Amino acid sequence: MEWMILPLRRYFEVRGRSRRMEYWMFTLFSMLVGIAATFIDAAIGFGWEDTGPVGGLTSLALLIPGFTVWFRRLHDTDRSAWWLLLLLLPIIGWIWLFVLSVTEGTRGANRFGPDPKDPYGSVDIDRVFS
């Protein structure tokens, strides 16, 4: 559960880096909350095709943390958040952004911050003694 709600704690934080686990668990969390909101909207009479008030408010509440975790995910691959403009290119841009979101982040610190898998910058013993 920690990975799913971490982007909600970092709501407006666009600096730094996010691991794949954080990004994909938040994506799963958003989908599950969206499905639950659809069921609630259908139960109160808005139908399955229409977006009711619960679904609309849920989407609105998860919009900003969704983008900020995506920004930080791109930062982990040492790319600027401007790469999200690829969303404007149908299919090719979307596929490329998907590839970037599943790509492993750069090891060690990059221009966007320390490695989220190793925030303390542990020393590679093999490299030191070689």
N, C-alpha and C positions, 0 to 999 in steps of 0.2 A: 504493500500500500504506500510505503514511503516514496517510491519512485513515481507513483501516479499523481501524488498531490504536491510534490516538490515544486513544479512550475507555478502552482497557485501561491506558494510562499514567495516565489520570485516573480510576482505578477508583472511588475514594470521593469524588471532588470534585463536590459538588453546587452550589457557588457558581460564578458566572461564566456565560458564554454559549457556545453551540456553534452553528456555522454549519450550514446545511442539508446541505452537503457532508459534514461530519463525521457527522451523524446518519444520512443515507441510506447512506453508505459502510459505516458500522458495521452498519446493518441488513442490507445485502448480505453483509457478512462473516459475520454471525451465521447467516444463511440457508445460506451455503455450508458453514460449519463444521457446521451441523446436518444438512445432507444427507450430508456425509462421515461424520459420526457414525452416521447411520442405516445407511449402507452397511457400516460396520465392525461395527455390532451385528448386521446380517443375516448378515455373513460368519462371525461367531462363533456363530451359531445362535439368535438371539433373534427372528427373523422380522421381517417388514416392519411389522406392526401394533403390536408391542410396543416399548416403550422399554427398551432395554438399558442396561447400566452406562455405556457410553461416551456415549450420548445423554443420559442423566440427569446425568452429571457435567458434560457440555458445557453443558447448559441451566442447571445450577446456577452454573457458573463465569461465564456470560454474563448472568445475571439482574441483578446489581447494576450492572455498567457499562451495561447496556441502559437501566435506569431512570435512572441518573445522566446519561447523554447526553440522555435525553428531558427531564429536569428542565432541563438547560442549554439545550436547544432551545426550551422554553417561555420561559425567561428571555430568549432572544434576541428573542422577539416581545413582550417586556415583560409577560409573564404569570407568575404564581406557579406553582410546581409543584403547588399544590392543584388546578389544572385537570385533573390526571390522574384526579381522582375522577369525571370524565366517563366513565371506563371502566365505571363501574357502571350507566350508562344504555345498554342494548343498542341497537345500530344508530345512533341519533341521536348519542349521545356519541362513539361510535367514528368516525363520519364527521366530526364537528366536530374531534376531535383529529387526524385525518388532514389536514384543511384547515389546522389550525394548524401542522402539521409541514412542510407545503409552502409556507407563507406566508413571504415574505421578512422577515428580522429588521428591527428598527428601526435606522435609520441613526444613527450617532453613539452616544455613551454613553447608557445608560439606568440605571435604579436597580439593575440587576444587574451592571453593569460596562461596560468599554469595548467598542466595536464589534469583534467578532472579525475582520471584514474589514479594519479599519483600527485596530489596537490602539494606535497612537501618536497618534490623534486629529489627523490632518492637517487643516490649515486649508483651508477652501473659499475659494480666491482670488477667485472671482466674487462671493461674499457679502461679502468684506472690502472690495473696491473698488467696491461698488455703493452 
